[in-house]
Amino acid sequence: MDGTCVDAWKGEQLLTLNKAMDDGAQETDEDLWTDYLERFRNAFVNQNRQAEAYQELCKLKQGDSLNDFFAKFKQLAFEADVPLDDKGTIKTLKHAMTQGLTSTIINSPTFDPTAKDPWTFKQ
């Protein structure tokens, strides 16, 4: 890692790792590296990604490619930590799909509106 934005963080981490080793920690100490990775994530990983993914999911609209649409929907649901078969997720999916696709699903022979959960992501 290089650059002025990370220089201070790198220096702090080197001091932290050196102090831990001076206190008897070994380079192979798993807890030492687990803590380091957690500090790295806290410093450089977008902490708001889950909320941002949820906002993107709510704004998503079906485009020309169904495969791309469903792949993006699943990716954003995963990043937002939203279960695919959750009723709210299914409602979001229905709003994101075109009217034509929604009608095709409703008119398909396998769609049962009387079922306990007539819509699942897989269906």
Secondary structure, 3 states (H helix, E strand, C coil): CCCHHHHHHHHHHHHHHHHHHHCCCCCCCHHHHHHHHHHHHHHHCCCCHHHHHHHHHHHCCCCCCHHHHHHHHHHHHHHCCCCCCCHHHHHHHHHHCCHHHHHHHHCCCCCCCCCCCCCCCCC
